[in-house]
């Protein structure tokens, strides 16, 4: 299967799903430099936070799923100072880095855990917040089932993720070189909507936006992805070192898509809202 054909129906081939062990290691290694590189992730997170102003919420307990370095968790604590906030991440290194932020505020708890197996009781959470994290999970259905399970009746899920046109230029360039998975695949709005419905949510909204970022070179883009811990972590990734010739062919193919100096990279941000059922599932 060619890499460019992975997302025809919005579903992700099982061999191209993220390897969670590698996800945890990659983001742990990136913790100290993450905030200096994560401009887009922070922008998407701020836009997600702004959606809370449209909701009348007084949550007692909040979970930030995929909290990373804790930047948005601290913003949530500012918005809801009386709430009990739990920051959950699969990467221990991210949580170690986040500890300094929480100690400064004297609040917040850190939990190393998996979004697809949330370590919380049924019906115990008022607000589940998750910024660009669920794309690293094995499937949307399992994630949303867990979120629905832990929500209190009428609780809120607010999330963002990356959509299938993300890094399409890089995916296309690699597809012209070989058949391996070199770019993490991303599900679409249809898959998200279907998963929310199957998880039992009856009230939800999903929408997206396209961001086009400029880089001086393909190598700069790849260095940023690696620095963020967001490089290829798929199960079907190549297990051998990429040869210099293959890399040069990929770069040439990428550059052929751009006019003038530098290159552009597409990032599709998808935002979602869901309200839990009036009674616990």
C-alpha atoms as a printed R data frame, in Angstrom:
    type eleno elety resid chain resno       x      y      z
1   ATOM     1    CA   UNK     A     1   0.000  0.000  0.000
2   ATOM     2    CA   UNK     A     2   1.400  3.382 -0.974
3   ATOM     3    CA   UNK     A     3   1.631  5.943  1.850
4   ATOM     4    CA   UNK     A     4  -0.531  8.396 -0.109
5   ATOM     5    CA   UNK     A     5  -3.437  5.906 -0.141
6   ATOM     6    CA   UNK     A     6  -3.733  5.397  3.618
7   ATOM     7    CA   UNK     A     7  -6.627  7.723  4.354
8   ATOM     8    CA   UNK     A     8  -9.129  7.220  1.550
9   ATOM     9    CA   UNK     A     9 -12.032  6.500  3.902
10  ATOM    10    CA   UNK     A    10 -10.832  8.373  6.981
11  ATOM    11    CA   UNK     A    11  -9.832  5.106  8.642
12  ATOM    12    CA   UNK     A    12  -6.201  4.308  9.363
13  ATOM    13    CA   UNK     A    13  -4.606  1.022  8.352
14  ATOM    14    CA   UNK     A    14  -3.737 -0.958 11.495
15  ATOM    15    CA   UNK     A    15  -0.095 -1.306 10.441
16  ATOM    16    CA   UNK     A    16   0.169  2.477 10.169
17  ATOM    17    CA   UNK     A    17  -1.159  3.260 13.631
18  ATOM    18    CA   UNK     A    18   1.224  4.795 16.167
19  ATOM    19    CA   UNK     A    19   3.477  2.512 18.209
20  ATOM    20    CA   UNK     A    20   2.607  3.721 21.712
21  ATOM    21    CA   UNK     A    21   5.888  2.642 23.253
22  ATOM    22    CA   UNK     A    22   7.727  4.784 20.731
23  ATOM    23    CA   UNK     A    23   5.246  7.646 21.221
24  ATOM    24    CA   UNK     A    24   6.042  7.733 24.938
25  ATOM    25    CA   UNK     A    25   9.796  7.580 24.389
26  ATOM    26    CA   UNK     A    26   9.761 10.192 21.618
27  ATOM    27    CA   UNK     A    27   7.802 12.764 23.576
28  ATOM    28    CA   UNK     A    28   9.758 12.107 26.768
29  ATOM    29    CA   UNK     A    29  12.968 12.841 24.880
30  ATOM    30    CA   UNK     A    30  11.467 16.029 23.419
31  ATOM    31    CA   UNK     A    31  10.174 17.470 26.708
32  ATOM    32    CA   UNK     A    32  12.866 20.080 27.395
33  ATOM    33    CA   UNK     A    33  12.816 21.583 23.903
34  ATOM    34    CA   UNK     A    34   9.116 21.094 23.123
35  ATOM    35    CA   UNK     A    35   7.801 24.504 24.220
36  ATOM    36    CA   UNK     A    36  10.414 26.299 22.134
37  ATOM    37    CA   UNK     A    37   9.184 24.572 18.966
38  ATOM    38    CA   UNK     A    38   5.462 24.053 19.536
39  ATOM    39    CA   UNK     A    39   4.111 27.364 18.212
40  ATOM    40    CA   UNK     A    40   1.346 25.749 16.152
41  ATOM    41    CA   UNK     A    41   0.371 23.319 18.904
42  ATOM    42    CA   UNK     A    42   0.157 26.215 21.373
43  ATOM    43    CA   UNK     A    43  -1.914 28.299 18.926
44  ATOM    44    CA   UNK     A    44  -4.344 25.419 18.363
45  ATOM    45    CA   UNK     A    45  -4.538 24.936 22.133
46  ATOM    46    CA   UNK     A    46  -5.326 28.609 22.748
47  ATOM    47    CA   UNK     A    47  -8.095 28.454 20.155
48  ATOM    48    CA   UNK     A    48  -9.449 25.366 21.871
49  ATOM    49    CA   UNK     A    49  -9.352 27.144 25.240
50  ATOM    50    CA   UNK     A    50 -11.238 30.112 23.775
51  ATOM    51    CA   UNK     A    51 -14.175 27.798 23.097
52  ATOM    52    CA   UNK     A    52 -14.636 27.361 26.821
53  ATOM    53    CA   UNK     A    53 -15.823 30.970 27.024
54  ATOM    54    CA   UNK     A    54 -18.920 29.951 25.044
55  ATOM    55    CA   UNK     A    55 -19.819 27.384 27.675
56  ATOM    56    CA   UNK     A    56 -21.172 28.060 31.139
57  ATOM    57    CA   UNK     A    57 -19.010 25.706 33.191
58  ATOM    58    CA   UNK     A    58 -18.054 25.409 36.834
59  ATOM    59    CA   UNK     A    59 -16.197 22.088 36.774
60  ATOM    60    CA   UNK     A    60 -15.174 20.387 39.992
61  ATOM    61    CA   UNK     A    61 -12.770 18.015 38.266
62  ATOM    62    CA   UNK     A    62 -10.867 18.449 34.993
63  ATOM    63    CA   UNK     A    63  -8.583 16.053 33.134
64  ATOM    64    CA   UNK     A    64  -6.102 17.373 30.577
65  ATOM    65    CA   UNK     A    65  -5.486 14.316 28.388
66  ATOM    66    CA   UNK     A    66  -2.102 14.470 26.675
67  ATOM    67    CA   UNK     A    67  -1.044 17.431 28.812
68  ATOM    68    CA   UNK     A    68   2.564 17.433 27.593
69  ATOM    69    CA   UNK     A    69   4.697 20.075 29.299
70  ATOM    70    CA   UNK     A    70   1.661 21.434 31.148
71  ATOM    71    CA   UNK     A    71   1.322 24.802 29.425
72  ATOM    72    CA   UNK     A    72  -2.415 24.438 28.774
73  ATOM    73    CA   UNK     A    73  -3.040 22.732 32.112
74  ATOM    74    CA   UNK     A    74  -1.832 25.875 33.859
75  ATOM    75    CA   UNK     A    75  -4.153 27.948 31.664
76  ATOM    76    CA   UNK     A    76  -7.040 25.691 32.687
77  ATOM    77    CA   UNK     A    77  -6.138 26.197 36.348
78  ATOM    78    CA   UNK     A    78  -6.225 29.953 35.782
79  ATOM    79    CA   UNK     A    79  -9.700 29.657 34.248
80  ATOM    80    CA   UNK     A    80 -11.040 27.313 36.932
81  ATOM    81    CA   UNK     A    81  -8.983 27.927 40.098
82  ATOM    82    CA   UNK     A    82 -11.402 26.003 42.320
83  ATOM    83    CA   UNK     A    83 -11.297 22.862 40.166
84  ATOM    84    CA   UNK     A    84  -9.283 19.739 40.867
85  ATOM    85    CA   UNK     A    85  -7.136 19.358 37.739
86  ATOM    86    CA   UNK     A    86  -5.352 16.174 36.707
87  ATOM    87    CA   UNK     A    87  -2.712 16.313 33.966
88  ATOM    88    CA   UNK     A    88  -2.419 12.964 32.186
89  ATOM    89    CA   UNK     A    89   0.224 12.019 29.643
90  ATOM    90    CA   UNK     A    90   1.716  8.789 28.318
91  ATOM    91    CA   UNK     A    91   5.228 10.309 28.322
92  ATOM    92    CA   UNK     A    92   6.891 10.297 31.749
93  ATOM    93    CA   UNK     A    93   9.475 12.796 30.538
94  ATOM    94    CA   UNK     A    94   6.782 15.334 29.743
95  ATOM    95    CA   UNK     A    95   5.281 14.947 33.220
96  ATOM    96    CA   UNK     A    96   8.676 15.365 34.889
97  ATOM    97    CA   UNK     A    97   9.168 18.603 32.955
98  ATOM    98    CA   UNK     A    98   5.634 19.776 33.827
99  ATOM    99    CA   UNK     A    99   6.171 19.289 37.556
100 ATOM   100    CA   UNK     A   100   7.915 22.665 37.917
101 ATOM   101    CA   UNK     A   101   4.904 24.471 36.477
102 ATOM   102    CA   UNK     A   102   2.499 22.870 38.895
103 ATOM   103    CA   UNK     A   103   4.727 23.388 41.922
104 ATOM   104    CA   UNK     A   104   4.836 27.102 41.146
105 ATOM   105    CA   UNK     A   105   1.040 27.269 41.284
106 ATOM   106    CA   UNK     A   106   0.739 24.878 44.180
107 ATOM   107    CA   UNK     A   107  -1.977 22.912 42.403
108 ATOM   108    CA   UNK     A   108  -2.515 20.192 39.872
109 ATOM   109    CA   UNK     A   109  -1.713 16.493 39.833
110 ATOM   110    CA   UNK     A   110   0.345 14.501 37.376
111 ATOM   111    CA   UNK     A   111  -0.672 11.043 36.147
112 ATOM   112    CA   UNK     A   112   1.181  8.874 33.664
113 ATOM   113    CA   UNK     A   113  -1.526  7.058 31.744
114 ATOM   114    CA   UNK     A   114  -3.086  6.055 28.461
115 ATOM   115    CA   UNK     A   115  -6.004  7.973 26.918
116 ATOM   116    CA   UNK     A   116  -7.476  4.635 25.832
117 ATOM   117    CA   UNK     A   117  -7.474  3.286 29.399
118 ATOM   118    CA   UNK     A   118  -8.149  6.300 31.606
119 ATOM   119    CA   UNK     A   119  -7.335  5.575 35.273
120 ATOM   120    CA   UNK     A   120 -10.480  7.270 36.620
121 ATOM   121    CA   UNK     A   121 -13.773  6.058 38.029
122 ATOM   122    CA   UNK     A   122 -16.944  6.006 35.950
123 ATOM   123    CA   UNK     A   123 -18.818  9.309 36.044
124 ATOM   124    CA   UNK     A   124 -16.114 11.213 37.931
125 ATOM   125    CA   UNK     A   125 -14.999 13.993 35.525
126 ATOM   126    CA   UNK     A   126 -16.756 17.257 34.599
127 ATOM   127    CA   UNK     A   127 -14.454 18.367 31.767
128 ATOM   128    CA   UNK     A   128 -12.115 16.327 29.580
129 ATOM   129    CA   UNK     A   129  -9.730 18.629 27.682
130 ATOM   130    CA   UNK     A   130  -7.293 17.305 25.082
131 ATOM   131    CA   UNK     A   131  -5.128 19.305 22.695
132 ATOM   132    CA   UNK     A   132  -3.536 17.584 19.654
133 ATOM   133    CA   UNK     A   133  -3.073 14.301 21.509
134 ATOM   134    CA   UNK     A   134  -5.659 11.736 20.402
135 ATOM   135    CA   UNK     A   135  -3.983 11.284 17.002
136 ATOM   136    CA   UNK     A   136  -1.309  9.308 18.870
137 ATOM   137    CA   UNK     A   137  -3.881  6.726 20.004
138 ATOM   138    CA   UNK     A   138  -4.753  3.422 18.324
139 ATOM   139    CA   UNK     A   139  -8.285  4.485 17.452
140 ATOM   140    CA   UNK     A   140 -10.833  7.232 18.052
141 ATOM   141    CA   UNK     A   141 -13.577  4.862 19.215
142 ATOM   142    CA   UNK     A   142 -11.614  3.545 22.181
143 ATOM   143    CA   UNK     A   143 -10.586  7.074 23.197
144 ATOM   144    CA   UNK     A   144 -14.111  8.481 23.103
145 ATOM   145    CA   UNK     A   145 -15.566  5.431 24.846
146 ATOM   146    CA   UNK     A   146 -13.181  6.048 27.722
147 ATOM   147    CA   UNK     A   147 -13.979  9.760 27.809
148 ATOM   148    CA   UNK     A   148 -17.710  8.991 27.826
149 ATOM   149    CA   UNK     A   149 -17.200  6.468 30.610
150 ATOM   150    CA   UNK     A   150 -15.409  8.861 32.970
151 ATOM   151    CA   UNK     A   151 -17.681 11.855 32.326
152 ATOM   152    CA   UNK     A   152 -20.289 12.890 34.823
153 ATOM   153    CA   UNK     A   153 -23.830 13.152 33.380
154 ATOM   154    CA   UNK     A   154 -23.809 16.152 31.043
155 ATOM   155    CA   UNK     A   155 -20.024 16.499 31.251
156 ATOM   156    CA   UNK     A   156 -18.032 18.116 28.434
157 ATOM   157    CA   UNK     A   157 -15.279 16.859 26.130
158 ATOM   158    CA   UNK     A   158 -13.267 19.490 24.276
159 ATOM   159    CA   UNK     A   159 -10.514 18.267 21.954
160 ATOM   160    CA   UNK     A   160  -8.321 19.099 18.999
161 ATOM   161    CA   UNK     A   161  -6.378 16.821 16.701
162 ATOM   162    CA   UNK     A   162  -4.648 16.901 13.331
163 ATOM   163    CA   UNK     A   163  -6.569 15.979 10.180
164 ATOM   164    CA   UNK     A   164  -5.581 13.906  7.136
165 ATOM   165    CA   UNK     A   165  -4.179 16.743  4.996
166 ATOM   166    CA   UNK     A   166  -1.530 17.381  7.670
167 ATOM   167    CA   UNK     A   167   1.955 17.041  6.157
168 ATOM   168    CA   UNK     A   168   0.448 16.004  2.826
169 ATOM   169    CA   UNK     A   169   3.442 17.454  0.973
170 ATOM   170    CA   UNK     A   170   5.880 15.350  2.993
171 ATOM   171    CA   UNK     A   171   3.699 12.243  2.621
172 ATOM   172    CA   UNK     A   172   3.487 12.721 -1.148
173 ATOM   173    CA   UNK     A   173   7.237 13.256 -1.460
174 ATOM   174    CA   UNK     A   174   8.023 10.052  0.437
175 ATOM   175    CA   UNK     A   175   5.409  8.109 -1.556
176 ATOM   176    CA   UNK     A   176   7.426  8.844 -4.694
177 ATOM   177    CA   UNK     A   177  10.454  7.123 -3.128
178 ATOM   178    CA   UNK     A   178   9.177  3.905 -1.488
179 ATOM   179    CA   UNK     A   179   6.159  2.123  0.001
180 ATOM   180    CA   UNK     A   180   7.036  2.505  3.689
181 ATOM   181    CA   UNK     A   181   5.060  4.631  6.125
182 ATOM   182    CA   UNK     A   182   7.224  7.709  6.721
183 ATOM   183    CA   UNK     A   183   4.540 10.111  7.969
184 ATOM   184    CA   UNK     A   184   2.085  9.571 10.797
185 ATOM   185    CA   UNK     A   185  -1.454  9.166  9.397
186 ATOM   186    CA   UNK     A   186  -4.356 11.235 10.728
187 ATOM   187    CA   UNK     A   187  -8.080 10.483 10.746
188 ATOM   188    CA   UNK     A   188 -10.706 12.851  9.340
189 ATOM   189    CA   UNK     A   189 -13.824 14.596 10.642
190 ATOM   190    CA   UNK     A   190 -16.068 11.791  9.410
191 ATOM   191    CA   UNK     A   191 -14.138  9.215 11.434
192 ATOM   192    CA   UNK     A   192 -14.233 11.468 14.503
193 ATOM   193    CA   UNK     A   193 -17.977 12.043 14.189
194 ATOM   194    CA   UNK     A   194 -18.647  8.324 13.749
195 ATOM   195    CA   UNK     A   195 -16.515  7.479 16.790
196 ATOM   196    CA   UNK     A   196 -18.273 10.062 18.962
197 ATOM   197    CA   UNK     A   197 -21.656  8.664 17.970
198 ATOM   198    CA   UNK     A   198 -20.582  5.072 18.654
199 ATOM   199    CA   UNK     A   199 -19.255  6.137 22.050
200 ATOM   200    CA   UNK     A   200 -22.756  7.285 22.989
201 ATOM   201    CA   UNK     A   201 -22.465 11.048 22.520
202 ATOM   202    CA   UNK     A   202 -25.635 12.558 21.101
203 ATOM   203    CA   UNK     A   203 -24.601 16.216 21.212
204 ATOM   204    CA   UNK     A   204 -21.334 17.018 19.453
205 ATOM   205    CA   UNK     A   205 -19.715 19.292 16.893
206 ATOM   206    CA   UNK     A   206 -16.577 18.761 14.793
207 ATOM   207    CA   UNK     A   207 -14.930 21.284 12.456
208 ATOM   208    CA   UNK     A   208 -11.495 22.152 11.122
209 ATOM   209    CA   UNK     A   209  -9.148 24.689  9.628
210 ATOM   210    CA   UNK     A   210  -6.099 24.562  7.371
211 ATOM   211    CA   UNK     A   211  -2.774 26.110  8.407
212 ATOM   212    CA   UNK     A   212   0.059 26.525  5.878
213 ATOM   213    CA   UNK     A   213   3.437 27.064  7.509
214 ATOM   214    CA   UNK     A   214   6.631 28.126  5.756
215 ATOM   215    CA   UNK     A   215  10.070 26.597  6.303
216 ATOM   216    CA   UNK     A   216  13.447 27.456  4.845
217 ATOM   217    CA   UNK     A   217  13.987 23.853  3.796
218 ATOM   218    CA   UNK     A   218  12.636 20.326  4.042
219 ATOM   219    CA   UNK     A   219  15.423 19.594  6.514
220 ATOM   220    CA   UNK     A   220  14.199 22.405  8.784
221 ATOM   221    CA   UNK     A   221  10.703 20.889  8.773
222 ATOM   222    CA   UNK     A   222  12.058 17.432  9.591
223 ATOM   223    CA   UNK     A   223  14.263 18.796 12.383
224 ATOM   224    CA   UNK     A   224  11.236 20.520 13.913
225 ATOM   225    CA   UNK     A   225   9.120 17.367 13.774
226 ATOM   226    CA   UNK     A   226  11.898 15.382 15.426
227 ATOM   227    CA   UNK     A   227  12.430 18.086 18.033
228 ATOM   228    CA   UNK     A   228   8.725 17.983 18.902
229 ATOM   229    CA   UNK     A   229   8.784 14.208 19.250
230 ATOM   230    CA   UNK     A   230   6.319 14.102 16.336
231 ATOM   231    CA   UNK     A   231   8.461 12.212 13.843
232 ATOM   232    CA   UNK     A   232   7.270  8.927 12.339
233 ATOM   233    CA   UNK     A   233   6.152  6.489 15.055
234 ATOM   234    CA   UNK     A   234   3.960  4.174 12.982
235 ATOM   235    CA   UNK     A   235   4.138  0.409 13.385
236 ATOM   236    CA   UNK     A   236   4.788  0.051  9.640
237 ATOM   237    CA   UNK     A   237   7.695  2.522  9.595
238 ATOM   238    CA   UNK     A   238  10.959  1.459  7.955
239 ATOM   239    CA   UNK     A   239  13.197 -0.295 10.518
240 ATOM   240    CA   UNK     A   240  16.405  0.468  8.613
241 ATOM   241    CA   UNK     A   241  18.299  3.719  8.178
242 ATOM   242    CA   UNK     A   242  17.103  5.745  5.207
243 ATOM   243    CA   UNK     A   243  19.835  5.926  2.589
244 ATOM   244    CA   UNK     A   244  21.263  9.254  1.500
245 ATOM   245    CA   UNK     A   245  20.016  8.730 -2.054
246 ATOM   246    CA   UNK     A   246  16.426  8.038 -0.939
247 ATOM   247    CA   UNK     A   247  16.458 11.104  1.306
248 ATOM   248    CA   UNK     A   248  17.761 13.281 -1.510
249 ATOM   249    CA   UNK     A   249  15.039 12.003 -3.853
250 ATOM   250    CA   UNK     A   250  12.386 12.772 -1.251
251 ATOM   251    CA   UNK     A   251  13.718 16.296 -0.727
252 ATOM   252    CA   UNK     A   252  13.782 16.903 -4.480
253 ATOM   253    CA   UNK     A   253  10.203 15.657 -4.797
254 ATOM   254    CA   UNK     A   254   9.097 17.929 -1.953
255 ATOM   255    CA   UNK     A   255  10.865 20.967 -3.389
256 ATOM   256    CA   UNK     A   256   9.229 20.355 -6.775
257 ATOM   257    CA   UNK     A   257   5.869 21.081 -5.084
258 ATOM   258    CA   UNK     A   258   7.010 24.576 -4.035
259 ATOM   259    CA   UNK     A   259   7.549 27.732 -6.054
260 ATOM   260    CA   UNK     A   260  10.338 30.101 -5.045
261 ATOM   261    CA   UNK     A   261  12.478 29.946 -1.933
262 ATOM   262    CA   UNK     A   262  11.655 27.644  0.948
263 ATOM   263    CA   UNK     A   263   8.844 25.144  1.280
264 ATOM   264    CA   UNK     A   264   5.359 25.044  2.763
265 ATOM   265    CA   UNK     A   265   3.779 22.413  4.988
266 ATOM   266    CA   UNK     A   266   0.064 21.870  5.551
267 ATOM   267    CA   UNK     A   267  -1.331 21.279  9.031
268 ATOM   268    CA   UNK     A   268  -5.061 20.600  9.326
269 ATOM   269    CA   UNK     A   269  -6.394 21.305 12.824
270 ATOM   270    CA   UNK     A   270  -9.710 19.689 13.762
271 ATOM   271    CA   UNK     A   271 -11.641 20.914 16.795
272 ATOM   272    CA   UNK     A   272 -14.333 18.925 18.571
273 ATOM   273    CA   UNK     A   273 -16.915 19.393 21.308
274 ATOM   274    CA   UNK     A   274 -19.142 16.755 22.863
275 ATOM   275    CA   UNK     A   275 -21.529 16.696 25.791
276 ATOM   276    CA   UNK     A   276 -22.029 13.475 27.679
277 ATOM   277    CA   UNK     A   277 -25.467 11.898 28.024
278 ATOM   278    CA   UNK     A   278 -27.764 12.969 30.826
279 ATOM   279    CA   UNK     A   279 -27.177  9.630 32.550
280 ATOM   280    CA   UNK     A   280 -23.972  7.640 32.880
281 ATOM   281    CA   UNK     A   281 -23.330  4.973 30.243
